[in-house]
């Protein structure tokens, strides 16, 4: 039911004739969302409280870096009961692990303003390498970094006990994000 994150973070860039740098993430215009299957039905949710830092030059995308910190208690999985359940130890254990963190370690340009961002995602004290597909859309002085990846909740012990496995909630959680950054 949730994943965080993640995830997630955005760095992408494009090779334009002139170098364009992005450094500040506009939290108000940015979004982290997720979808998962619960008892065969698609469920949508978001994380409302996160902060990101970005250092990205379209002429040197390989040198890019992103850091995303998500307040896991800010999850909105569609109902107050679900949101409360996700705070518990068997899910995010937000009393012990309040923040999910994604930090990039490498940016690989794929052409056409597409990038593969490799990095480390840490949730509930577990760190796993995650690769994120990102597309950079440049719109009038603003860069919009759209990304997605699939989070396996079993990798982070999210949904333990009766919630483990795929019988009630899918192990694979689709994470999508839109990070908006003005040109520097």
TORFITOR-406229 format. One line per 4 residues: number of its first residue (from 1); their letters; for each residue x, y, z of N, C-alpha, C. Coordinates in nm, 2 decimals. Each point is the difference from the previous one (the first is absolute). Example, Ala and Ser with C-alpha at 12.3 -4.5 7.8 and 13.67 -1.06 7.14 Angstrom:
<nodes>
1	AS	1.32/-0.57/0.78/-0.09/0.12/0.00/0.09/0.12/0.00 ~ -0.04/0.11/-0.07/0.09/0.11/0.00/-0.08/0.11/0.08;
</nodes>
This chain:
<nodes>
1	XXXX	0.08/-0.12/0.00/-0.08/0.12/0.00/0.08/0.12/0.00 ~ 0.10/0.02/-0.02/0.05/0.13/0.01/0.14/0.00/-0.05 ~ 0.07/0.04/-0.03/0.14/0.00/-0.01/0.03/0.14/-0.01 ~ 0.07/0.03/0.02/0.05/0.12/0.03/0.05/0.08/-0.10;
5	XXXX	0.05/-0.01/0.03/0.08/0.06/-0.04/-0.01/0.06/-0.10 ~ 0.13/-0.05/-0.03/0.02/0.00/-0.01/0.03/0.07/-0.06 ~ -0.04/-0.03/-0.06/0.06/-0.02/-0.03/0.02/0.07/-0.07 ~ 0.10/0.05/0.06/0.02/0.02/-0.07/0.04/0.10/-0.05;
9	XXXX	0.05/0.04/-0.11/0.08/0.12/-0.01/0.02/0.03/-0.14 ~ 0.05/0.10/-0.03/0.00/0.03/-0.14/0.11/0.07/-0.05 ~ 0.06/-0.05/-0.08/0.10/0.06/-0.06/-0.01/-0.03/-0.14 ~ 0.00/0.08/-0.08/-0.01/-0.04/-0.14/0.05/0.12/-0.06;
13	XXXX	0.03/-0.01/-0.12/0.04/0.13/-0.07/0.00/-0.03/-0.14 ~ 0.03/0.10/-0.07/0.00/-0.02/-0.14/0.12/0.07/-0.05 ~ 0.04/-0.04/-0.12/0.12/0.06/-0.06/-0.05/0.12/-0.09 ~ 0.00/0.11/0.05/-0.04/0.12/-0.08/0.12/0.07/-0.05;
17	XXXX	-0.01/0.09/-0.09/0.11/0.08/-0.05/0.06/0.08/0.11 ~ -0.08/0.05/0.09/0.06/0.08/0.11/-0.03/-0.08/0.13 ~ 0.10/0.02/0.09/-0.01/-0.07/0.13/-0.12/0.06/0.08 ~ -0.08/-0.09/0.06/-0.11/0.05/0.09/0.02/-0.08/0.13;
21	XXXX	0.00/0.08/0.11/0.02/-0.06/0.13/-0.13/0.00/0.08 ~ -0.03/-0.11/0.07/-0.11/0.00/0.09/0.05/-0.04/0.14 ~ -0.04/0.08/0.10/0.05/-0.03/0.13/-0.11/0.00/0.11 ~ -0.11/0.07/-0.02/-0.10/0.01/0.11/-0.12/-0.08/-0.05;
25	XXXX	-0.05/-0.08/0.10/-0.13/-0.08/-0.03/-0.11/0.08/0.06 ~ -0.10/0.03/-0.08/-0.12/0.08/0.04/-0.10/-0.11/0.06 ~ 0.00/-0.01/0.13/-0.09/-0.10/0.07/-0.14/0.02/-0.03 ~ -0.05/0.12/-0.01/-0.14/0.02/-0.03/-0.05/-0.05/-0.13;
29	XXXX	0.09/0.01/-0.10/-0.04/-0.04/-0.14/0.04/-0.15/-0.02 ~ 0.07/-0.06/0.09/0.05/-0.14/-0.02/-0.09/-0.10/0.07 ~ 0.01/-0.12/-0.04/-0.09/-0.11/0.06/0.06/-0.13/-0.01 ~ -0.03/-0.08/0.11/0.04/-0.14/0.01/-0.13/-0.08/0.01;
33	XXXX	-0.02/-0.10/-0.09/-0.12/-0.08/0.01/0.03/-0.14/-0.01 ~ -0.10/-0.09/0.03/0.02/-0.14/-0.01/-0.13/-0.07/-0.03 ~ 0.01/-0.11/-0.07/-0.12/-0.09/-0.02/0.04/-0.14/0.04 ~ -0.10/-0.08/0.05/0.03/-0.14/0.03/-0.14/-0.07/-0.01;
37	XXXX	0.01/-0.13/0.00/-0.12/-0.08/0.00/-0.03/-0.05/0.14 ~ -0.13/0.01/0.04/-0.05/-0.05/0.12/-0.12/-0.08/-0.03 ~ 0.00/-0.13/0.03/-0.11/-0.09/-0.03/-0.05/0.02/-0.14 ~ 0.10/0.01/-0.09/-0.03/0.01/-0.15/-0.05/0.14/-0.05;
41	XXXX	0.00/0.10/0.09/-0.04/0.13/-0.04/0.12/0.10/0.01 ~ 0.00/0.09/-0.10/0.11/0.10/0.00/-0.03/0.11/0.10 ~ 0.10/0.03/0.08/-0.01/0.10/0.10/0.11/0.11/-0.02 ~ -0.04/0.12/0.01/0.09/0.12/-0.03/0.03/0.07/0.13;
45	XXXX	0.12/0.05/0.02/0.04/0.08/0.11/0.11/0.10/-0.02 ~ 0.03/0.08/0.09/0.10/0.10/-0.01/0.08/0.02/0.13 ~ 0.11/0.06/-0.01/0.08/0.05/0.12/-0.01/0.15/-0.01 ~ -0.04/0.07/0.11/-0.02/0.14/-0.01/0.12/0.09/0.06;
49	XXXX	0.09/-0.07/0.07/0.11/0.08/0.06/0.13/-0.06/-0.04 ~ 0.08/0.07/-0.08/0.13/-0.04/-0.04/0.08/0.12/-0.04 ~ 0.13/-0.02/0.00/0.09/0.11/-0.05/0.11/-0.07/-0.09 ~ 0.04/0.08/-0.10/0.10/-0.05/-0.09/0.10/0.10/-0.03;
53	XXXX	0.12/-0.04/-0.03/0.11/0.08/-0.04/0.05/-0.06/-0.13 ~ 0.04/0.09/-0.09/0.03/-0.04/-0.14/0.12/0.08/-0.04 ~ 0.09/-0.07/-0.07/0.12/0.07/-0.07/0.01/-0.07/-0.13 ~ -0.05/0.08/-0.10/-0.01/-0.07/-0.14/0.03/0.11/-0.10;
57	XXXX	0.10/-0.04/-0.09/0.04/0.09/-0.11/-0.02/-0.08/-0.12 ~ -0.08/0.05/-0.10/-0.03/-0.07/-0.12/0.12/-0.04/-0.08 ~ 0.11/0.08/0.01/0.12/-0.03/-0.08/0.09/-0.10/0.07 ~ -0.03/-0.03/0.13/0.08/-0.10/0.08/-0.10/-0.08/0.08;
61	XXXX	-0.09/-0.07/-0.06/-0.10/-0.08/0.08/0.07/-0.11/0.08 ~ 0.11/-0.05/-0.04/0.07/-0.11/0.07/0.04/0.05/0.14 ~ 0.02/0.13/0.02/0.04/0.06/0.13/-0.12/0.03/0.08 ~ -0.12/-0.02/-0.04/-0.12/0.03/0.07/-0.01/-0.07/0.13;
65	XXXX	-0.07/0.06/0.09/-0.03/-0.06/0.14/-0.14/0.04/0.05 ~ -0.07/-0.09/0.06/-0.13/0.03/0.06/-0.01/-0.06/0.13 ~ -0.07/0.06/0.09/-0.02/-0.05/0.14/-0.15/0.03/0.03 ~ -0.07/-0.10/0.03/-0.14/0.01/0.04/-0.03/-0.06/0.13;
69	XXXX	-0.06/0.08/0.09/-0.04/-0.04/0.13/-0.15/0.00/0.02 ~ -0.07/-0.11/0.03/-0.14/-0.01/0.00/-0.04/-0.03/0.15 ~ -0.09/0.09/0.05/-0.06/-0.02/0.13/-0.11/-0.11/-0.02 ~ 0.03/-0.12/0.05/-0.09/-0.12/-0.03/-0.13/0.02/0.07;
73	XXXX	-0.01/0.07/0.10/-0.13/0.02/0.07/-0.09/0.09/-0.08 ~ 0.05/0.06/-0.11/-0.08/0.09/-0.08/-0.08/-0.08/-0.11 ~ 0.00/-0.13/0.01/-0.07/-0.09/-0.10/-0.15/0.03/0.00 ~ -0.05/0.00/-0.12/-0.15/0.00/-0.01/-0.04/-0.11/-0.09;
77	XXXX	-0.05/-0.11/0.06/-0.03/-0.12/-0.08/-0.15/-0.01/-0.02 ~ -0.07/0.11/0.02/-0.14/0.01/-0.04/-0.10/0.00/0.12 ~ 0.04/-0.04/0.12/-0.09/0.00/0.11/0.08/0.02/0.13 ~ -0.06/0.06/0.10/0.07/0.02/0.13/0.04/-0.14/0.06;
81	XXXX	-0.08/-0.10/-0.01/0.03/-0.13/0.05/0.13/-0.06/-0.06 ~ 0.00/0.01/-0.13/0.12/-0.05/-0.08/0.12/0.08/0.04 ~ -0.01/0.13/0.01/0.11/0.09/0.03/0.05/-0.04/0.14 ~ -0.09/-0.02/0.10/0.05/-0.04/0.14/0.07/-0.14/0.00;
85	XXXX	-0.06/-0.09/-0.08/0.06/-0.13/-0.01/0.14/0.00/-0.05 ~ 0.02/0.08/-0.10/0.14/0.01/-0.06/0.10/0.06/0.09 ~ -0.03/0.06/0.11/0.09/0.06/0.10/0.06/-0.11/0.08 ~ -0.07/-0.11/0.02/0.03/-0.11/0.09/0.13/-0.07/-0.04;
89	XXXX	0.06/-0.08/0.10/0.13/-0.07/-0.02/-0.01/-0.10/-0.11 ~ -0.11/-0.06/-0.03/0.00/-0.10/-0.11/0.01/0.07/-0.13 ~ -0.03/0.13/-0.01/0.01/0.07/-0.13/0.12/0.09/0.00 ~ -0.02/0.13/0.02/0.12/0.09/-0.01/0.07/0.02/0.14;
93	XXXX	-0.07/-0.03/0.11/0.06/0.02/0.13/0.05/0.15/0.01 ~ -0.09/0.09/-0.02/0.04/0.14/0.00/0.05/0.06/0.13 ~ -0.03/-0.07/0.11/0.05/0.04/0.13/0.15/-0.02/0.01 ~ 0.05/-0.11/-0.06/0.14/-0.03/-0.01/0.07/0.05/-0.12;
97	XXXX	-0.07/0.00/-0.11/0.06/0.04/-0.13/-0.09/0.10/-0.07 ~ 0.01/0.12/0.04/-0.10/0.10/-0.05/0.03/0.05/-0.15 ~ 0.12/-0.02/-0.05/0.04/0.05/-0.13/0.05/-0.11/-0.09 ~ -0.04/0.01/-0.12/0.05/-0.08/-0.11/0.09/0.09/-0.08;
101	XXXX	0.12/-0.06/-0.04/0.10/0.08/-0.07/0.04/-0.06/-0.13 ~ 0.01/0.08/-0.11/0.05/-0.05/-0.13/0.12/0.09/-0.03 ~ 0.12/-0.05/-0.03/0.11/0.08/-0.04/0.06/-0.06/-0.12 ~ 0.02/0.08/-0.10/0.05/-0.05/-0.13/0.15/-0.03/0.01;
105	XXXX	0.05/-0.10/-0.07/0.14/-0.03/-0.01/0.05/0.01/-0.14 ~ -0.08/0.00/-0.10/0.04/0.01/-0.14/-0.12/0.04/-0.09 ~ 0.04/0.08/-0.10/-0.10/0.04/-0.10/0.05/-0.05/-0.14 ~ -0.08/-0.07/-0.07/0.04/-0.05/-0.13/-0.10/0.06/-0.11;
109	XXXX	0.06/0.08/-0.09/-0.09/0.06/-0.10/-0.04/-0.11/-0.10 ~ -0.13/-0.01/-0.04/-0.05/-0.10/-0.09/-0.03/0.06/-0.14 ~ 0.01/0.14/-0.01/-0.04/0.07/-0.12/-0.15/0.04/0.01 ~ -0.03/0.11/-0.08/-0.13/0.04/0.00/-0.06/0.06/0.13;
113	XXXX	0.09/0.06/0.08/-0.04/0.05/0.13/-0.04/-0.11/0.10 ~ 0.05/-0.12/-0.02/-0.03/-0.11/0.09/0.13/-0.04/0.07 ~ -0.02/-0.04/0.12/0.11/-0.04/0.09/-0.03/-0.12/0.08 ~ 0.10/-0.07/0.04/-0.01/-0.11/0.10/0.08/0.05/0.12;
117	XXXX	-0.07/0.02/0.11/0.06/0.05/0.12/0.01/-0.12/0.10 ~ 0.12/-0.03/0.04/0.03/-0.10/0.09/0.02/0.06/0.14 ~ -0.04/-0.07/0.10/0.01/0.06/0.13/-0.04/-0.10/0.11 ~ 0.01/0.05/0.12/-0.03/-0.08/0.12/-0.12/0.05/0.07;
121	XXXX	-0.10/-0.09/0.02/-0.12/0.03/0.07/0.00/-0.07/0.13 ~ -0.02/0.08/0.11/0.00/-0.05/0.13/-0.14/0.02/0.07 ~ -0.05/-0.11/0.04/-0.13/0.00/0.07/0.01/-0.10/0.11 ~ -0.05/0.03/0.12/0.00/-0.09/0.12/0.14/-0.06/0.02;
125	XXXX	0.10/0.08/-0.02/0.14/-0.04/0.03/0.06/-0.09/-0.10 ~ -0.07/-0.04/-0.11/0.05/-0.08/-0.10/0.03/0.09/-0.12 ~ 0.12/-0.02/-0.07/0.04/0.07/-0.11/0.01/-0.09/-0.12 ~ -0.06/0.04/-0.11/0.01/-0.08/-0.12/0.03/0.09/-0.12;
129	XXXX	0.07/-0.05/-0.10/0.02/0.08/-0.12/-0.12/0.00/-0.08 ~ -0.04/0.11/-0.05/-0.12/0.02/-0.09/0.04/0.08/-0.12 ~ -0.05/-0.05/-0.11/0.02/0.08/-0.13/-0.13/0.06/-0.04 ~ 0.01/0.13/-0.03/-0.12/0.07/-0.03/0.01/0.06/-0.15;
133	XXXX	-0.11/-0.03/-0.07/0.00/0.06/-0.14/-0.06/0.14/0.01 ~ 0.07/0.10/-0.06/-0.04/0.14/0.02/0.00/0.06/-0.14 ~ -0.10/0.09/-0.02/-0.01/0.08/-0.12/0.00/0.14/0.04 ~ 0.08/0.09/-0.06/0.01/0.14/0.03/-0.08/0.07/-0.11;
137	XXXX	-0.10/0.08/0.04/-0.07/0.09/-0.09/0.03/0.14/0.04 ~ 0.06/0.08/-0.09/0.03/0.13/0.02/-0.11/0.09/-0.05 ~ -0.05/0.08/0.09/-0.12/0.09/-0.03/0.02/0.14/0.05 ~ 0.04/0.09/-0.09/0.02/0.14/0.03/0.07/0.03/0.13;
141	XXXX	0.12/-0.04/0.01/0.08/0.03/0.12/-0.02/-0.10/0.12 ~ -0.08/-0.10/-0.02/-0.03/-0.10/0.10/0.03/-0.14/-0.05 ~ 0.07/-0.08/0.08/0.02/-0.14/-0.03/-0.10/-0.09/0.08 ~ -0.07/-0.08/-0.08/-0.09/-0.10/0.07/0.06/-0.14/-0.02;
145	XXXX	0.04/-0.06/0.11/0.06/-0.13/0.00/-0.10/-0.10/0.04 ~ -0.05/-0.08/-0.10/-0.10/-0.10/0.02/0.07/-0.14/0.01 ~ -0.03/-0.07/0.11/0.07/-0.13/0.01/-0.09/-0.10/0.06 ~ 0.04/-0.13/-0.02/-0.07/-0.11/0.06/0.09/-0.12/0.02;
149	XXXX	-0.05/-0.08/0.09/0.07/-0.13/0.03/-0.09/-0.09/0.08 ~ 0.03/-0.12/0.01/-0.08/-0.10/0.08/0.07/-0.03/0.13 ~ -0.07/0.02/0.11/0.06/-0.03/0.13/-0.05/-0.13/0.04 ~ 0.09/-0.09/0.05/-0.05/-0.13/0.05/0.00/0.02/0.16;
153	XXXX	-0.12/0.00/0.05/-0.01/0.03/0.14/0.07/-0.11/0.09 ~ 0.00/-0.12/-0.05/0.07/-0.10/0.07/0.15/0.03/0.02 ~ 0.06/0.08/-0.09/0.14/0.03/0.01/0.03/0.09/0.13 ~ -0.11/0.07/0.05/0.01/0.09/0.11/-0.08/-0.04/0.12;
157	XXXX	-0.06/-0.12/-0.01/-0.08/-0.05/0.11/-0.12/0.09/0.03 ~ -0.06/0.05/-0.11/-0.12/0.08/0.01/-0.12/-0.09/-0.02 ~ -0.08/-0.02/0.10/-0.11/-0.09/0.00/0.04/-0.14/0.04 ~ 0.04/-0.01/0.13/0.04/-0.13/0.05/-0.12/-0.07/0.06;
161	XXXX	0.03/-0.12/0.05/-0.10/-0.08/0.07/-0.11/-0.04/-0.10 ~ -0.13/0.03/0.05/-0.11/-0.04/-0.09/0.00/0.08/-0.13 ~ 0.07/0.10/-0.01/0.00/0.08/-0.13/0.11/-0.04/-0.09 ~ 0.09/-0.10/0.04/0.11/-0.04/-0.09/-0.06/-0.07/-0.12;
165	XXXX	0.08/-0.01/-0.10/-0.04/-0.07/-0.13/-0.09/0.09/-0.08 ~ -0.07/-0.07/-0.10/-0.08/0.07/-0.10/-0.15/-0.02/0.02 ~ -0.04/-0.08/0.10/-0.14/-0.04/0.01/-0.10/0.12/0.02 ~ 0.04/0.09/0.08/-0.08/0.12/0.03/0.05/0.12/-0.07;
169	XXXX	0.12/0.03/0.01/0.07/0.12/-0.06/0.11/-0.04/-0.09 ~ 0.01/0.05/-0.11/0.11/-0.03/-0.10/0.13/0.03/0.06 ~ 0.10/-0.08/-0.03/0.14/0.03/0.05/0.06/0.11/-0.09 ~ -0.04/0.00/-0.12/0.05/0.11/-0.09/-0.08/0.12/0.01;
173	XXXX	0.06/0.11/0.03/-0.07/0.13/0.01/0.05/0.09/-0.11 ~ -0.08/0.06/-0.08/0.04/0.09/-0.11/0.02/0.14/0.06 ~ 0.12/0.05/0.00/0.03/0.13/0.05/0.02/0.10/-0.11 ~ -0.07/0.11/0.00/0.02/0.11/-0.10/0.03/0.13/0.07;
177	XXXX	0.08/0.08/-0.06/0.02/0.13/0.05/0.01/0.10/-0.11 ~ -0.02/0.13/0.04/0.02/0.11/-0.08/0.07/0.10/0.08 ~ 0.13/0.03/-0.03/0.07/0.10/0.07/0.02/0.12/-0.09 ~ -0.03/0.12/0.05/0.00/0.12/-0.08/0.11/0.09/0.06;
181	XXXX	0.09/0.05/-0.09/0.11/0.08/0.04/0.02/0.11/-0.10 ~ 0.01/0.13/0.05/0.03/0.11/-0.09/0.14/0.00/-0.05 ~ 0.03/0.05/-0.11/0.14/0.02/-0.05/0.07/0.09/0.09 ~ 0.12/-0.02/0.01/0.09/0.08/0.08/0.07/0.11/-0.08;
</nodes>
